[in-house]
Amino acid sequence: MASRLIDEDPALAHEHALAASRRAGRIAIVRETLGITAYATHDFALALRELRTYRRISGKDDQIALMVDSERGIGRPDRALETGRAVDRSALSTPVRVALAIAMSGARLDQGDLELALGELEIPELDPDRAFEWSPALFAARAAVLEDLGRDEEASFWSHRAEVAAEALGVDEAGDEEIFIEDGLIEGEFADDEFADDETATATPVVDASADADASADADAVDEVSSDDESVDEDSDDDDSAAEAEPSVEDEVRELLGESDDDPSNTEA
């Protein structure tokens, strides 16, 4: 329930996480969930405590970026930088490493070190020609720092790349799959979509050949059954006429005795 509600109602999601922690406080994912919902409700002290507990139980650093941000939320950018530098970044997964770089850059901004904040974002994943799930946030963070530095032209470039990356990922939903986001190609794809409605409106309906074949076969079967029924009716008519033409036993006896219905002597005794 916390996972379902975290985006639309963080406070209610946090209540579910609290309920889970009262029942299973020694399970890592429970403490992780509580830390995430606390962060979402801006309770940074609780978030930091729970995420530290989660790391101690699980031995994982995959929530290190939220820990750094929680230190920032408490107002301790120095401690945030220390927390981020304490982990081995090469051992982190790429999404976690990118999120950590963004959080560290934010801590530098809190200290007023704009150039160092920009330097924190100089990571191999900062490629304007490729989009991954983490790319929009990374590009947007760089644009924000460049804007603070007064480098508006560069900021505009990265802001545009963030929008293009987000749009491309929204269309393709490729996750970790690499997507090339060259402007010309994307603009061309969107231009083709403009005519999709017109083509659909004038398109010839597609006929299902197999459906027609099945319908034809069914019709033939019905005709065949009808023909069989007619032949049955004809046979029954023939049987009736045959029955009418066949002489009765009484007629045969009379014929053997040489009697007929017209003989006046043939009367009942």
Residue pairs with C-beta under 8 A, 6 or more apart in sequence:
1 13
1 16
2 13
2 14
2 16
2 17
2 20
2 33
2 36
2 37
3 13
3 33
4 13
5 12
5 13
5 16
6 13
6 36
6 37
6 40
10 37
10 40
10 41
11 41
13 37
13 40
14 34
14 37
14 38
14 40
14 41
14 43
16 37
17 30
17 33
17 34
17 36
17 37
17 38
18 34
20 30
20 33
20 34
21 30
21 31
21 34
21 50
24 30
25 31
26 57
27 57
28 54
28 57
28 58
28 60
31 50
31 51
31 53
31 54
31 57
32 50
32 51
32 54
32 58
32 63
34 46
34 50
35 46
35 47
35 48
35 49
35 50
35 51
35 53
35 54
35 63
35 66
36 47
36 51
36 63
36 66
38 44
38 46
38 47
38 50
39 47
39 51
39 66
39 69
39 70
39 73
42 73
44 69
44 70
44 71
44 72
44 73
44 74
45 70
45 74
47 66
47 70
47 73
48 67
48 70
48 71
48 74
51 63
51 66
51 67
51 70
52 67
54 60
54 63
55 61
55 63
55 64
55 67
61 87
61 91
61 92
61 96
62 92
62 93
62 96
64 83
64 84
64 87
64 92
64 96
64 100
65 96
65 99
65 100
65 102
65 103
66 103
67 83
68 80
68 81
68 83
68 84
68 100
68 103
68 104
68 107
69 80
69 103
69 106
71 77
71 79
71 80
71 83
71 107
72 80
72 103
72 106
72 107
72 110
77 107
77 108
77 110
77 111
78 111
80 103
80 104
80 107
80 110
81 104
81 107
81 108
84 100
84 103
84 104
84 107
87 100
89 97
89 100
92 100
94 125
94 132
94 134
94 176
95 133
95 134
97 123
97 125
98 123
98 125
98 134
98 137
98 138
99 134
99 137
101 120
101 121
101 123
101 138
102 121
102 137
102 138
102 141
104 120
105 117
105 118
105 120
105 121
105 141
105 145
106 117
106 141
108 114
108 116
108 117
108 119
108 120
109 117
109 145
109 148
114 145
114 148
114 149
115 149
117 145
117 148
118 142
118 145
118 146
118 149
121 138
121 141
121 142
121 145
123 138
125 132
125 134
125 135
125 138
126 138
126 139
126 142
127 135
128 139
128 157
128 158
128 161
129 180
129 181
129 182
130 178
130 179
130 180
130 181
131 164
131 165
131 168
131 169
131 178
131 179
131 180
131 181
132 169
132 176
132 178
132 179
133 169
133 175
133 176
135 162
135 165
135 169
136 162
136 163
136 165
136 166
136 169
137 162
139 158
139 159
139 161
139 162
139 165
140 158
140 159
140 162
142 158
143 155
143 156
143 157
143 158
143 159
143 162
144 155
146 152
146 154
146 155
146 158
147 155
161 181
164 181
164 183
164 186
165 179
165 181
167 186
168 179
168 181
168 186
169 179
172 179
247 255
254 260
254 261
254 266
259 266
260 266
